[in-house]
Amino acid sequence: MTASKSLVAVMALVALSMATPAQAIINITSDEVWDGNANPHAADGVTLTVTGDYATNNRVATYTIPTGITIGAGANVFLHDVANPQFSSTINFNFSPGAGPLTFADPTSTIDVTKGGRNNPSKTFTINMNDNPIVESVPGAGRIINGVYVLGNQTGDPYIVNINAVGTANVAIGNIDVRKNDATGSSIAVTTRGAIDFDNLATADVSSGGGSGGAVTVTGTAMTIGDIDTRTFRTGGGGTMGNITLRASVSLRMIREILRRIPSLRINLLWMESFIPMDPRLVWLAAI
């Protein structure tokens, strides 16, 4: 081996030894509490930062997540410790760019968004995926639920649920169910520039003496959605159904083809910034 080749080989070995090893995916296989106090995966590089406080009810807890997460079958991630009498914190899950997906292993892989107390001020749970997808290992996998009602048929307030992703990251979850029984209302908002796949989205208040259903807003390039339930069951008036807004991007050429095939179709169009660099004129199919 020549001297120059030896030098290259040595430099390559040094570079490999100094390279940052890829972080392993975080596997959640049993129940965990991510309430803004506990950090079950500090050893895996997850950092927790907190602003505000309980006394003024403006506490915000942000988990910065450097790698992908898989929530296993039957595992629950709780956003509030039921043994904690305090108000809940606003909770943010911020995935770093290129961290990897949030994966739900099966339909019982759960993020439980029941929040503390009864009729306390609203709190928001936000999943900021950055450029990382949310993935179902099997069709229908994953649920984000108000567990106190969905699993226990009891009264309890859920978090507002927001999910954001950028680039072409897809979002697929079997069930987001924040229904409540005469409790403080919630809403669901999902925004991505990738495809969206949900089996069920629910924000209804099921009590005859309860309030209104929450809004559901979903924005993506394409979407497959099963059921959406924003009903109010209140009798005697005073409750309203939550608004449903679905926006999927389509090109002008596609719109013209739809109108050509079905001339009587009425379409409301909102002019928006293009997702497709080749066609600067993009519209959203807002309502049919």
C-alpha beads as a LAMMPS data file, in Angstrom:
LAMMPS data file: protein, C-alpha beads

288 atoms
287 bonds

1 atom types
1 bond types

-500.0 500.0 xlo xhi
-500.0 500.0 ylo yhi
-500.0 500.0 zlo zhi

Masses

1 110.0

Atoms # bond

1 1 1 0.000 0.000 0.000
2 1 1 1.400 3.408 -0.931
3 1 1 1.833 6.180 1.631
4 1 1 -1.043 8.176 0.164
5 1 1 -3.393 5.190 0.305
6 1 1 -2.323 4.487 3.888
7 1 1 -3.109 8.092 4.841
8 1 1 -6.541 7.860 3.241
9 1 1 -7.255 4.624 5.098
10 1 1 -6.189 6.116 8.429
11 1 1 -8.323 9.229 7.859
12 1 1 -11.317 7.050 7.002
13 1 1 -10.900 5.056 10.225
14 1 1 -10.629 8.269 12.243
15 1 1 -13.775 9.632 10.591
16 1 1 -15.686 6.443 11.373
17 1 1 -14.534 6.473 14.997
18 1 1 -15.602 10.121 15.406
19 1 1 -18.964 9.730 13.667
20 1 1 -22.026 10.150 15.863
21 1 1 -23.667 6.744 16.218
22 1 1 -27.248 6.524 15.030
23 1 1 -29.645 6.671 17.961
24 1 1 -31.834 3.661 18.478
25 1 1 -35.581 4.013 18.097
26 1 1 -37.385 4.469 21.401
27 1 1 -39.626 1.470 22.000
28 1 1 -42.475 2.025 24.463
29 1 1 -43.691 -1.387 25.558
30 1 1 -45.501 -0.540 28.822
31 1 1 -47.453 2.380 30.267
32 1 1 -45.573 5.669 30.654
33 1 1 -46.437 9.174 31.875
34 1 1 -45.337 12.164 29.768
35 1 1 -47.025 14.905 31.806
36 1 1 -44.379 17.620 31.706
37 1 1 -42.912 16.447 35.018
38 1 1 -41.676 12.977 34.149
39 1 1 -39.215 12.302 31.337
40 1 1 -39.117 8.510 30.914
41 1 1 -36.568 8.666 28.099
42 1 1 -34.017 11.217 29.251
43 1 1 -31.394 8.492 28.864
44 1 1 -32.409 8.165 25.197
45 1 1 -31.730 11.838 24.513
46 1 1 -35.271 13.190 25.014
47 1 1 -35.102 16.630 26.624
48 1 1 -37.855 18.312 28.626
49 1 1 -38.139 22.089 28.910
50 1 1 -40.817 23.878 30.906
51 1 1 -42.060 27.451 30.929
52 1 1 -44.739 29.012 33.124
53 1 1 -46.124 27.425 36.260
54 1 1 -49.136 25.728 37.764
55 1 1 -49.994 28.694 39.978
56 1 1 -50.931 30.863 37.008
57 1 1 -52.162 27.893 34.935
58 1 1 -49.837 28.690 32.018
59 1 1 -47.384 25.816 32.295
60 1 1 -46.042 24.577 28.939
61 1 1 -43.924 21.422 28.749
62 1 1 -42.009 20.581 25.569
63 1 1 -40.391 17.235 24.873
64 1 1 -37.732 17.410 22.160
65 1 1 -37.403 13.955 20.640
66 1 1 -34.215 13.130 18.686
67 1 1 -35.219 9.763 17.291
68 1 1 -38.232 7.760 16.185
69 1 1 -40.705 6.289 18.666
70 1 1 -42.673 3.049 18.458
71 1 1 -45.624 2.621 20.821
72 1 1 -46.153 -1.089 21.298
73 1 1 -49.337 -3.111 21.497
74 1 1 -51.286 -2.332 24.670
75 1 1 -48.887 0.427 25.749
76 1 1 -50.331 3.754 26.943
77 1 1 -48.622 7.143 26.945
78 1 1 -50.483 9.300 29.481
79 1 1 -50.300 13.091 29.292
80 1 1 -51.576 13.497 32.837
81 1 1 -50.843 11.518 35.976
82 1 1 -54.237 10.850 37.562
83 1 1 -52.530 10.905 40.976
84 1 1 -51.506 14.541 40.373
85 1 1 -54.151 17.023 41.625
86 1 1 -52.652 19.909 39.639
87 1 1 -53.957 21.319 36.391
88 1 1 -52.441 19.695 33.337
89 1 1 -49.628 21.320 31.421
90 1 1 -49.836 22.208 27.761
91 1 1 -47.796 19.398 26.174
92 1 1 -45.661 19.549 23.015
93 1 1 -43.915 16.615 21.347
94 1 1 -41.283 18.122 19.023
95 1 1 -39.555 15.587 16.773
96 1 1 -36.185 16.702 15.431
97 1 1 -35.705 16.841 11.635
98 1 1 -34.873 13.381 10.328
99 1 1 -35.538 11.799 13.722
100 1 1 -37.676 9.009 12.318
101 1 1 -41.354 8.101 12.457
102 1 1 -43.845 7.907 15.278
103 1 1 -45.073 4.344 14.814
104 1 1 -48.162 2.728 16.315
105 1 1 -47.782 -1.040 16.521
106 1 1 -51.469 -2.007 16.659
107 1 1 -54.931 -0.574 17.408
108 1 1 -54.269 -0.637 21.178
109 1 1 -51.094 1.480 20.938
110 1 1 -52.350 4.576 22.754
111 1 1 -51.673 8.195 23.573
112 1 1 -54.181 9.069 26.303
113 1 1 -55.120 12.754 26.189
114 1 1 -57.356 12.910 29.267
115 1 1 -56.300 16.040 31.152
116 1 1 -56.436 16.784 34.838
117 1 1 -59.449 18.068 36.688
118 1 1 -63.023 18.725 35.650
119 1 1 -64.054 21.788 33.627
120 1 1 -60.568 23.236 33.935
121 1 1 -59.304 25.644 31.247
122 1 1 -58.531 24.053 27.893
123 1 1 -55.088 22.618 27.232
124 1 1 -53.492 21.677 23.930
125 1 1 -51.439 18.630 22.997
126 1 1 -49.355 19.270 19.889
127 1 1 -47.319 16.718 17.964
128 1 1 -44.822 18.554 15.774
129 1 1 -43.482 15.824 13.493
130 1 1 -41.253 18.103 11.424
131 1 1 -40.383 16.011 8.316
132 1 1 -41.109 12.678 10.003
133 1 1 -44.221 10.567 9.270
134 1 1 -46.741 8.986 11.619
135 1 1 -47.042 5.324 10.685
136 1 1 -49.454 2.424 11.264
137 1 1 -47.626 -0.916 11.513
138 1 1 -50.910 -2.568 10.567
139 1 1 -54.119 -1.036 9.179
140 1 1 -56.049 0.736 11.933
141 1 1 -53.084 0.900 14.302
142 1 1 -52.826 3.709 16.809
143 1 1 -55.255 5.719 18.865
144 1 1 -55.199 9.128 20.509
145 1 1 -58.110 9.061 22.925
146 1 1 -59.826 10.644 25.900
147 1 1 -59.352 7.419 27.800
148 1 1 -61.504 8.303 30.809
149 1 1 -64.546 8.366 28.518
150 1 1 -63.598 6.116 25.589
151 1 1 -62.402 3.257 27.808
152 1 1 -64.239 3.994 31.064
153 1 1 -67.423 5.805 30.003
154 1 1 -66.763 8.401 32.703
155 1 1 -66.749 12.184 32.682
156 1 1 -63.421 13.827 31.996
157 1 1 -61.896 16.591 29.913
158 1 1 -59.621 15.872 26.938
159 1 1 -56.798 17.879 25.472
160 1 1 -57.191 19.732 22.201
161 1 1 -55.200 17.655 19.682
162 1 1 -53.008 19.294 17.031
163 1 1 -50.714 17.405 14.650
164 1 1 -48.319 19.180 12.281
165 1 1 -45.855 17.845 9.716
166 1 1 -43.864 19.399 6.885
167 1 1 -42.375 18.284 3.580
168 1 1 -44.101 15.186 2.270
169 1 1 -44.486 13.477 5.654
170 1 1 -47.610 11.315 5.790
171 1 1 -49.882 11.028 8.822
172 1 1 -51.760 7.767 9.458
173 1 1 -53.552 6.933 12.729
174 1 1 -56.440 4.539 13.233
175 1 1 -58.453 6.568 15.726
176 1 1 -58.456 10.035 17.262
177 1 1 -61.357 10.030 19.710
178 1 1 -61.708 12.955 22.103
179 1 1 -65.417 12.520 22.769
180 1 1 -66.568 13.568 26.209
181 1 1 -69.553 13.189 28.498
182 1 1 -70.665 16.660 29.645
183 1 1 -67.106 17.924 29.855
184 1 1 -64.997 20.748 28.462
185 1 1 -64.873 20.434 24.687
186 1 1 -61.949 19.608 22.476
187 1 1 -61.010 19.832 18.817
188 1 1 -58.760 18.074 16.301
189 1 1 -56.517 19.817 13.762
190 1 1 -54.096 18.019 11.433
191 1 1 -51.873 19.804 8.908
192 1 1 -49.335 18.199 6.587
193 1 1 -48.117 18.354 3.002
194 1 1 -48.271 14.582 2.771
195 1 1 -51.109 12.066 2.642
196 1 1 -53.517 11.571 5.550
197 1 1 -55.248 8.349 6.637
198 1 1 -57.682 8.131 9.571
199 1 1 -60.330 5.540 10.322
200 1 1 -62.161 7.694 12.862
201 1 1 -62.155 11.278 14.149
202 1 1 -64.541 12.124 16.998
203 1 1 -65.145 15.225 19.122
204 1 1 -68.816 14.770 20.124
205 1 1 -70.298 15.557 23.534
206 1 1 -72.501 12.527 24.199
207 1 1 -74.408 13.928 27.174
208 1 1 -78.021 15.101 26.825
209 1 1 -77.092 17.899 29.211
210 1 1 -73.683 18.526 27.711
211 1 1 -72.278 21.055 25.298
212 1 1 -71.163 21.273 21.701
213 1 1 -69.072 19.024 19.518
214 1 1 -65.573 20.196 18.702
215 1 1 -64.227 21.278 15.333
216 1 1 -62.300 18.922 13.054
217 1 1 -59.861 20.453 10.563
218 1 1 -57.713 18.277 8.285
219 1 1 -55.320 19.595 5.639
220 1 1 -53.117 17.500 3.367
221 1 1 -52.311 16.659 -0.234
222 1 1 -54.609 13.628 -0.185
223 1 1 -56.737 12.009 2.465
224 1 1 -58.551 8.815 3.356
225 1 1 -60.957 9.299 6.259
226 1 1 -63.584 6.926 7.619
227 1 1 -66.013 8.357 10.203
228 1 1 -66.141 11.913 11.595
229 1 1 -68.376 12.602 14.601
230 1 1 -68.746 16.185 15.860
231 1 1 -72.320 15.867 17.108
232 1 1 -73.980 17.418 20.122
233 1 1 -76.486 15.271 22.023
234 1 1 -77.756 18.139 24.167
235 1 1 -81.547 18.259 24.360
236 1 1 -83.512 21.483 24.515
237 1 1 -81.007 23.518 22.510
238 1 1 -77.774 25.208 23.477
239 1 1 -75.398 22.764 21.778
240 1 1 -74.039 22.813 18.240
241 1 1 -72.232 20.380 15.996
242 1 1 -68.551 21.077 15.499
243 1 1 -67.457 22.404 12.128
244 1 1 -65.710 19.986 9.764
245 1 1 -63.102 21.376 7.356
246 1 1 -61.305 19.039 4.951
247 1 1 -58.780 20.460 2.509
248 1 1 -56.860 18.409 -0.051
249 1 1 -54.770 19.947 -2.807
250 1 1 -55.672 19.337 -6.440
251 1 1 -54.411 20.894 -9.644
252 1 1 -56.420 23.154 -11.932
253 1 1 -56.220 20.479 -14.600
254 1 1 -57.906 18.020 -12.238
255 1 1 -60.622 20.541 -11.365
256 1 1 -61.348 21.203 -15.024
257 1 1 -61.607 17.469 -15.683
258 1 1 -64.061 17.054 -12.802
259 1 1 -66.182 19.920 -14.087
260 1 1 -66.095 18.519 -17.620
261 1 1 -67.318 15.128 -16.460
262 1 1 -69.887 16.443 -13.961
263 1 1 -71.022 19.913 -15.146
264 1 1 -73.596 20.275 -12.378
265 1 1 -71.022 19.853 -9.599
266 1 1 -70.714 22.884 -7.350
267 1 1 -67.261 23.494 -5.925
268 1 1 -66.030 26.210 -3.604
269 1 1 -62.407 27.000 -4.348
270 1 1 -59.897 28.712 -2.104
271 1 1 -56.771 29.926 -3.877
272 1 1 -53.752 28.847 -1.902
273 1 1 -49.989 28.692 -2.233
274 1 1 -48.945 25.831 -4.479
275 1 1 -47.589 22.575 -3.108
276 1 1 -46.514 21.621 -6.648
277 1 1 -43.561 23.660 -8.000
278 1 1 -44.522 22.867 -11.613
279 1 1 -47.950 24.439 -11.236
280 1 1 -48.009 27.737 -9.333
281 1 1 -51.811 27.827 -9.448
282 1 1 -53.032 25.377 -6.852
283 1 1 -56.496 25.181 -5.424
284 1 1 -57.986 23.424 -2.460
285 1 1 -61.140 21.422 -2.847
286 1 1 -62.824 22.979 0.153
287 1 1 -66.417 21.823 -0.170
288 1 1 -68.603 19.876 -2.572

Bonds

1 1 1 2
2 1 2 3
3 1 3 4
4 1 4 5
5 1 5 6
6 1 6 7
7 1 7 8
8 1 8 9
9 1 9 10
10 1 10 11
11 1 11 12
12 1 12 13
13 1 13 14
14 1 14 15
15 1 15 16
16 1 16 17
17 1 17 18
18 1 18 19
19 1 19 20
20 1 20 21
21 1 21 22
22 1 22 23
23 1 23 24
24 1 24 25
25 1 25 26
26 1 26 27
27 1 27 28
28 1 28 29
29 1 29 30
30 1 30 31
31 1 31 32
32 1 32 33
33 1 33 34
34 1 34 35
35 1 35 36
36 1 36 37
37 1 37 38
38 1 38 39
39 1 39 40
40 1 40 41
41 1 41 42
42 1 42 43
43 1 43 44
44 1 44 45
45 1 45 46
46 1 46 47
47 1 47 48
48 1 48 49
49 1 49 50
50 1 50 51
51 1 51 52
52 1 52 53
53 1 53 54
54 1 54 55
55 1 55 56
56 1 56 57
57 1 57 58
58 1 58 59
59 1 59 60
60 1 60 61
61 1 61 62
62 1 62 63
63 1 63 64
64 1 64 65
65 1 65 66
66 1 66 67
67 1 67 68
68 1 68 69
69 1 69 70
70 1 70 71
71 1 71 72
72 1 72 73
73 1 73 74
74 1 74 75
75 1 75 76
76 1 76 77
77 1 77 78
78 1 78 79
79 1 79 80
80 1 80 81
81 1 81 82
82 1 82 83
83 1 83 84
84 1 84 85
85 1 85 86
86 1 86 87
87 1 87 88
88 1 88 89
89 1 89 90
90 1 90 91
91 1 91 92
92 1 92 93
93 1 93 94
94 1 94 95
95 1 95 96
96 1 96 97
97 1 97 98
98 1 98 99
99 1 99 100
100 1 100 101
101 1 101 102
102 1 102 103
103 1 103 104
104 1 104 105
105 1 105 106
106 1 106 107
107 1 107 108
108 1 108 109
109 1 109 110
110 1 110 111
111 1 111 112
112 1 112 113
113 1 113 114
114 1 114 115
115 1 115 116
116 1 116 117
117 1 117 118
118 1 118 119
119 1 119 120
120 1 120 121
121 1 121 122
122 1 122 123
123 1 123 124
124 1 124 125
125 1 125 126
126 1 126 127
127 1 127 128
128 1 128 129
129 1 129 130
130 1 130 131
131 1 131 132
132 1 132 133
133 1 133 134
134 1 134 135
135 1 135 136
136 1 136 137
137 1 137 138
138 1 138 139
139 1 139 140
140 1 140 141
141 1 141 142
142 1 142 143
143 1 143 144
144 1 144 145
145 1 145 146
146 1 146 147
147 1 147 148
148 1 148 149
149 1 149 150
150 1 150 151
151 1 151 152
152 1 152 153
153 1 153 154
154 1 154 155
155 1 155 156
156 1 156 157
157 1 157 158
158 1 158 159
159 1 159 160
160 1 160 161
161 1 161 162
162 1 162 163
163 1 163 164
164 1 164 165
165 1 165 166
166 1 166 167
167 1 167 168
168 1 168 169
169 1 169 170
170 1 170 171
171 1 171 172
172 1 172 173
173 1 173 174
174 1 174 175
175 1 175 176
176 1 176 177
177 1 177 178
178 1 178 179
179 1 179 180
180 1 180 181
181 1 181 182
182 1 182 183
183 1 183 184
184 1 184 185
185 1 185 186
186 1 186 187
187 1 187 188
188 1 188 189
189 1 189 190
190 1 190 191
191 1 191 192
192 1 192 193
193 1 193 194
194 1 194 195
195 1 195 196
196 1 196 197
197 1 197 198
198 1 198 199
199 1 199 200
200 1 200 201
201 1 201 202
202 1 202 203
203 1 203 204
204 1 204 205
205 1 205 206
206 1 206 207
207 1 207 208
208 1 208 209
209 1 209 210
210 1 210 211
211 1 211 212
212 1 212 213
213 1 213 214
214 1 214 215
215 1 215 216
216 1 216 217
217 1 217 218
218 1 218 219
219 1 219 220
220 1 220 221
221 1 221 222
222 1 222 223
223 1 223 224
224 1 224 225
225 1 225 226
226 1 226 227
227 1 227 228
228 1 228 229
229 1 229 230
230 1 230 231
231 1 231 232
232 1 232 233
233 1 233 234
234 1 234 235
235 1 235 236
236 1 236 237
237 1 237 238
238 1 238 239
239 1 239 240
240 1 240 241
241 1 241 242
242 1 242 243
243 1 243 244
244 1 244 245
245 1 245 246
246 1 246 247
247 1 247 248
248 1 248 249
249 1 249 250
250 1 250 251
251 1 251 252
252 1 252 253
253 1 253 254
254 1 254 255
255 1 255 256
256 1 256 257
257 1 257 258
258 1 258 259
259 1 259 260
260 1 260 261
261 1 261 262
262 1 262 263
263 1 263 264
264 1 264 265
265 1 265 266
266 1 266 267
267 1 267 268
268 1 268 269
269 1 269 270
270 1 270 271
271 1 271 272
272 1 272 273
273 1 273 274
274 1 274 275
275 1 275 276
276 1 276 277
277 1 277 278
278 1 278 279
279 1 279 280
280 1 280 281
281 1 281 282
282 1 282 283
283 1 283 284
284 1 284 285
285 1 285 286
286 1 286 287
287 1 287 288
